[in-house]
């Protein structure tokens, strides 16, 4: 285990539903990340939080809303998603999100299917 | 923006041989480059980091090289084992904090 947990592991939702993904890290890190991984595509960085402050929003549609209440927890709130949003959503953490060279520790991901 | 190319076709090799995976990038040379391993249904796991001023890095059976002239990194697994079968991702530090840009990964299959 990497010290990063994600729930749920699998989620099926309709386009009108509202759901949330949860990520928790037990590593004492200060930076947390959300990535989207679609089939045959590279990981796409969505959001970065450093010391609970959002430092990166990679032009993500507003139907994805992140929340970082503290350095250990990260949420991704989902509403009115589209079928093309179906993907593996990965959370990661690192010691520092401001410098370079830090290893990122990934959770197992949430497999999201939008019907 | 930085573009990363990894061989999208699966690499099949025989157990005991050396596997060599390629990562090419198109723009400026990053300050460092990382390699991750990803198994089906799991998140990537960090393997090695190499900085722009390092030519080579080793860890047990793994070796990474970084050629800023060729804009290429090679990832080698010596004495490969079936347990090494996975997808290997190359990631470049693209500045502005700890942002990484990932390649699509190369699937390695080590056969008995």
Interface residues (C-beta under 8 A of the other chain):
Chain A: X2 X4 X31 X40 X41 X42 X43 X45 X48 X50 X55 X56 X90 X92 X94 X96 X97 X98 X99 X100 X101 X102 X103 X104 X105 X106 X107 X108 X109 X111
Chain B: X4 X8 X31 X32 X34 X41 X42 X43 X44 X45 X46 X49 X51 X89 X93 X95 X96 X97 X98 X99 X100 X101 X102 X103 X104 X105
